[in-house]
Structure formats: structure tokens, C-alpha cells
Amino acid sequence: MHDQAAIIVIGGGLLIGVLAIGLAGRLSTRRKRREFQRLLRQQPARHFPPGSVQRPSFGTFTDLAVVEAAEFTYRGHDVVAFVHSVEEADRERAYRHVVWLRAPDTPRLYVGDRRHLGAWRPAGVPEIERMGVPEFDDGYVVLCSDEAFARRTLPPAALRELARRGLGTTPVVLADGTLGKEAYGRFDATLLTLADLLVDLTRWLPASGRSEAAADTRAAPAVSRPAPVERMLTVTGVAGLLPFVALLVLLGVTAFVNAAGYLVGAGDRILFPARPNFLSLLDSGWYGPFSDAGTALQALAFGALFFGLPAVAAVVGFVRVRRARI
């Protein structure tokens, strides 16, 4: 009876959690789309829906599979924003949103994370060895054919700001009359986080690239906070998943500790020696006592995997949230 109740709680919670989080995600996507459409309606803007993308006022879409685009003014700057599709290494289609600000014609300049610049490194643009700001130089790199221009454009204050905010996996690029950056994402208000970063960088450019409207140098909230129903669904989803996550941790820790105990000489189980009746899964030989070291080693690996899965999921979730903010 206790075992059946545990299975009902865990299974029901998992189902409710998946449904609630999925619904919260759909509501969030719709909200961000509405916010971006509202921004476009509030000013003279050009919107190119799928199937009718035209040449932008600045920059070029050559060699890009652009799906949707728009031109508008944001914090006093002319902006081109678009989504294009790319073919990933696994041959699946992915979508990236891109933001360009109008910028002066300058030497090409790239600023990116050292760990991720390999796929984006442009041919024939040399790397500047060090910019003289330790917190920036430790994790980021600048590429430019004109080192003097790069150092003028990126003074220590700009480099410290970039190091503080982070750049994600894609570089900031100043080239062909645009200052731009891209990231994985949809054509919605989340792309304004890229616009905020770029607008803040324009204070150091040799010419402003601003529209006739007065430039707003203050950081603006790119995306509104989730609505109460979104927050409620998210909390419900997390609460529903907790029993399943707790089960994984319980099974993993029990297998790992009991197997480690056997390998160092313990004769019986360290955890749950009495084989509790509330979860018959713990009555399996995976949790001891073990007949030989080989079985114990397998249980040790099994425990490390099940105990590690929630930790990996937490790290992946943190990284996804971090990227969404870049």
C-alpha cells in the first residue's frame, strides 16, 4: 500500500509538473511575442513577416536564410532585428535572432568569449594579444586589423562592462556599417536584451549611429516580468517534479553509499539496511548487499549517474537562463 501511494504521488507529480511547465512556456512565448509586436506598433516601423522579407535599410541579408525581420527605433538607435535559420552540425535546423544597430564604417572588429570564438573566428582578422584589463583578458578576446582603432573603441571601462555582463557564445561584431550580435531565440521581446547591450556599447563608438530621436542611454527592461498565471504554473511545475527528482537522488545516493561501503569493507547496507516497505525499488540487489566487487562497481556507477542527473539538469537550466539574458 505504501509503495502504491509513493508511485501515485511520484507519477502524478511528474505528469502535473511536465504539463504545468509546458503551459507556462507557451504563455511566456506568447507574452514576449505580443510585447515585441506592441513595440513595433507604437512607432513608425517596418515589419517583414515570413515570406515577405525585403532588403534592410542598412546591413545586408546576403547568404542568410532570413525568416522574419523588422526595422524600428530603440533607445534612440536605428535597429534591424531578424531571425534566420541555420543548419547545425547534426544537420538539424536551428533559429537564431540577430540585432544590428546602425554604425559608422570602421575596420572590422570582433569581441567574443575565448572558449566559443573558434566557430566564429573570421579569416584574415588578427587577434590582439591583450587589452590590458585582466578580468576581460582572462576570458575574452578582441580581433581587429587595426589595433589602435580597437583600443580607442574599447577603452578599459567598456572592457570591464563586457566582462561583467558576459557575451554568451557569440561575439559582438562591428562591421559593414552595423554593430551586431546574435543568439539562439525567437522573434520576440527577448532580442531586445541584445539591443540593450549594443546600445550601451555605442557610447564608445567614434560616431553615434543614432536616429534623429534623442538617444536614451538608460538601460530599459527588455522583457516584462511573467504574469501571475505564468509564475503560478512554474511553481506548480517545479513542485510537481520535486518528488521524481527526490526519487532519483534517493536511489542514486543509496546505491552509491552502499556500494562504496562494500568496497571499503562494510558487510551490509549502510543506508536502508531494513529494506523499507514504502518503496520496493530499494529492495533490489542494486542497493546491496553485494555478492562481488564487480556488482558493487556497477552500482557505484549507477548511483553516481542517478545522483548526478539532477545536478546536471540544474546546471543546464542555469546555463539556458544565462544565455537567454545575453
C-alpha positions in Angstrom: 0.0 0.0 0.0 2.8 2.4 0.9 4.6 1.5 -2.3 1.5 2.2 -4.4 0.9 5.5 -2.8 4.5 6.5 -3.5 4.2 5.6 -7.1 0.9 7.6 -7.4 2.5 10.7 -5.8 5.6 10.5 -8.0 3.9 9.6 -11.2 1.1 12.2 -10.7 3.6 14.9 -9.7 5.7 14.2 -12.8 2.7 14.4 -15.1 1.4 17.6 -13.5 4.9 19.1 -13.5 5.6 18.5 -17.2 2.1 19.8 -18.2 2.4 22.9 -16.0 5.9 23.8 -17.1 5.0 23.2 -20.8 1.9 25.5 -20.5 4.0 28.2 -18.7 6.5 28.1 -21.5 3.8 28.6 -24.1 2.3 31.5 -22.2 5.7 33.1 -21.9 6.4 32.7 -25.6 3.1 34.4 -26.5 3.6 37.2 -24.0 7.1 38.0 -25.4 5.7 38.0 -28.9 2.9 40.3 -28.0 5.3 42.7 -26.3 7.5 42.9 -29.4 4.6 43.5 -31.7 3.4 46.2 -29.3 6.8 47.9 -29.6 6.5 47.8 -33.4 3.0 49.3 -33.4 4.0 52.2 -31.1 6.3 53.8 -33.7 6.9 54.0 -37.5 8.4 50.6 -38.0 8.8 48.2 -40.9 7.9 44.6 -40.2 8.7 41.8 -42.8 6.7 38.7 -41.8 7.7 35.3 -43.0 7.6 35.0 -46.8 7.9 38.8 -47.4 11.4 39.7 -46.2 12.9 42.7 -48.0 16.3 44.4 -48.2 17.0 46.3 -44.9 17.8 50.0 -44.8 21.4 49.1 -43.6 23.3 45.9 -43.4 22.7 43.0 -45.8 20.9 39.7 -45.7 23.1 38.2 -48.4 23.8 34.5 -47.7 21.4 34.5 -44.8 18.2 32.4 -44.7 16.1 35.2 -43.1 12.7 34.1 -41.9 11.3 37.3 -40.4 12.7 40.8 -39.9 11.8 44.3 -38.6 13.3 47.8 -38.6 12.5 50.1 -35.7 13.9 52.7 -33.3 15.0 51.5 -29.8 16.5 53.8 -27.2 17.2 56.4 -29.9 19.0 54.0 -32.3 18.1 52.6 -35.7 17.7 48.8 -35.3 17.4 45.9 -37.7 16.3 42.7 -36.0 15.7 39.4 -37.7 15.6 35.6 -37.3 17.4 33.3 -39.7 17.7 29.6 -39.9 20.9 27.7 -39.8 21.9 24.0 -40.3 23.7 22.7 -37.2 26.4 20.1 -37.1 23.8 17.4 -36.5 22.0 18.6 -39.7 19.0 19.9 -37.8 17.6 23.3 -38.4 18.0 25.9 -35.7 16.9 29.5 -35.4 19.0 32.5 -34.3 17.8 36.0 -33.7 20.1 38.9 -34.7 20.2 42.5 -33.8 22.1 45.2 -35.7 22.4 48.9 -34.9 23.4 51.4 -37.5 27.1 52.1 -37.0 29.9 54.1 -38.8 32.1 52.4 -41.4 35.1 51.2 -39.5 37.7 48.4 -39.5 36.1 45.1 -38.7 36.1 44.3 -35.0 35.1 41.2 -33.2 34.8 40.8 -29.4 34.0 37.3 -28.1 34.4 34.6 -25.5 37.7 32.7 -26.0 36.0 29.3 -25.4 33.5 29.8 -28.2 35.2 32.1 -30.8 36.5 29.2 -32.8 33.4 28.7 -34.9 33.1 32.5 -35.4 36.7 33.4 -36.0 36.8 35.5 -39.2 39.6 34.7 -41.8 42.3 37.3 -42.1 41.4 39.3 -38.9 44.2 39.1 -36.4 43.8 38.7 -32.7 45.0 41.5 -30.4 47.1 39.7 -27.8 46.0 41.5 -24.6 43.8 44.6 -24.0 45.3 45.4 -20.6 42.2 44.6 -18.4 42.8 41.3 -16.6 39.2 40.4 -15.9 38.5 40.8 -19.6 41.7 39.3 -21.0 41.2 36.1 -18.9 38.0 35.1 -20.7 37.6 37.2 -23.8 39.4 38.2 -27.0 39.4 41.1 -29.5 40.1 40.6 -33.2 40.7 43.6 -35.4 43.1 44.5 -38.2 43.6 48.0 -36.7 44.9 47.6 -33.1 44.9 51.3 -32.4 41.3 51.6 -33.5 40.3 48.6 -31.3 41.9 50.1 -28.3 40.3 53.5 -28.9 36.9 51.9 -29.4 37.1 49.6 -26.4 38.6 51.5 -23.5 39.1 49.8 -20.1 35.6 50.9 -19.0 34.0 49.2 -22.0 36.0 46.0 -21.4 35.1 45.9 -17.7 31.4 46.3 -18.6 31.6 43.5 -21.2 33.4 41.2 -18.7 30.8 41.9 -16.1 27.8 41.3 -18.4 29.2 38.4 -20.3 28.9 37.7 -24.0 27.4 34.2 -24.2 28.6 32.0 -27.1 28.5 34.6 -29.9 30.7 37.7 -30.5 29.8 41.3 -30.8 30.7 42.3 -34.3 31.3 45.8 -35.7 31.5 45.5 -39.5 29.9 46.7 -42.7 28.1 49.7 -41.1 26.5 47.6 -38.3 27.1 46.8 -34.7 25.5 43.4 -34.1 25.2 40.3 -32.1 23.1 37.1 -32.4 21.9 34.3 -30.1 19.5 31.4 -30.3 16.0 32.5 -29.9 12.6 33.6 -31.3 11.4 36.7 -33.0 10.1 38.3 -29.8 11.0 40.7 -27.0 13.9 38.7 -25.8 16.0 40.0 -28.7 15.8 43.4 -27.0 18.3 42.1 -24.4 20.9 42.1 -27.3 19.8 45.6 -28.3 20.4 46.8 -24.8 23.9 45.5 -24.8 24.7 47.0 -28.1 23.2 50.4 -27.3 25.3 50.6 -24.1 28.4 49.9 -26.2 27.7 52.7 -28.7 28.8 55.4 -26.2 32.4 54.4 -27.1 32.0 54.3 -30.9 33.6 57.1 -32.9 30.2 58.1 -34.3 26.9 57.5 -32.8 24.7 55.9 -35.5 21.7 57.3 -33.7 18.4 58.2 -35.2 17.1 61.7 -35.1 15.3 60.9 -31.9 17.2 61.6 -28.7 19.2 58.6 -27.6 18.2 57.0 -24.3 21.3 55.9 -22.5 19.5 54.3 -19.6 19.0 50.5 -19.6 15.4 49.6 -20.4 13.7 46.4 -19.2 13.7 44.3 -22.4 11.0 41.9 -21.3 8.3 42.4 -18.7 8.0 40.1 -15.7 6.0 36.9 -16.1 2.3 37.3 -15.4 0.9 35.8 -12.2 -0.5 32.8 -14.0 2.9 32.0 -15.5 4.5 32.2 -12.1 1.8 30.0 -10.6 2.3 27.4 -13.4 6.1 27.5 -13.0 5.9 27.0 -9.2 3.3 24.2 -9.7 5.5 22.5 -12.3 8.6 22.6 -10.1 6.7 21.3 -7.1 5.3 18.5 -9.2 8.7 17.5 -10.4 10.3 17.5 -6.9 9.1 14.0 -5.9 10.6 12.5 -9.1 13.8 14.4 -8.6 13.9 13.3 -4.9 13.4 9.7 -6.0 16.4 9.9 -8.4 18.5 11.4 -5.6 17.4 8.8 -3.1 18.1 5.9 -5.4 21.4 7.3 -6.5 22.7 8.2 -3.0 21.6 4.7 -1.7 23.3 2.8 -4.4 26.5 5.0 -4.3 26.9 4.9 -0.5 26.1 1.2 -0.1 28.4 0.2 -3.0 31.2 2.4 -1.6 30.7 0.9 1.8 31.0 -2.6 0.4 34.2 -1.7 -1.5 35.8 -0.5 1.8 34.8 -3.5 3.8 31.2 -2.9 5.1 29.4 -6.2 5.4 25.8 -5.0 5.0 23.9 -2.0 3.6 24.8 1.4 5.2 21.6 3.1 4.1 18.2 1.3 4.5 19.5 -1.9 5.9 16.0 -2.9 6.9 14.6 -2.6 3.3 11.8 -0.1 3.8 8.3 -1.1 2.7 7.4 2.3 1.3 9.4 1.9 -1.9 10.1 -1.6 -3.1 12.7 -0.4 -5.6 15.1 -0.2 -2.7 14.7 -4.0 -2.2 16.7 -4.5 -5.4 20.2 -6.0 -5.4 21.5 -2.8 -6.9 21.5 -1.4 -3.4 23.2 -4.2 -1.6 24.3 -6.4 -0.1 26.6 -7.2 -3.0 27.9 -10.6 -4.0 31.1 -9.3 -5.6 33.2 -6.2 -6.3 32.0 -6.1 -10.0 28.4 -5.7 -9.0 29.3 -3.1 -6.4 31.3 -1.1 -9.0 28.3 -1.2 -11.4 26.0 0.0 -8.5 28.6 2.8 -7.7 28.4 4.0 -11.3 24.6 3.7 -11.3 24.4 5.7 -8.1 26.7 8.4 -9.5 24.6 8.7 -12.6 21.3 9.0 -10.8 22.7 11.3 -8.2 24.4 13.4 -10.9 21.4 13.7 -13.2 19.6 16.4 -11.1 22.9 18.3 -10.7 23.4 18.2 -14.4 19.8 19.3 -15.0 20.3 22.2 -12.6 23.5 23.3 -14.4 21.9 23.1 -17.8 18.9 25.1 -16.6 21.2 27.8 -15.2 23.1 28.0 -18.5 19.9 28.3 -20.5 18.6 31.1 -18.3 22.0 32.8 -18.5 22.0 32.6 -22.3 18.5 33.9 -22.5 19.7 37.0 -20.8 22.6 37.7 -23.1 
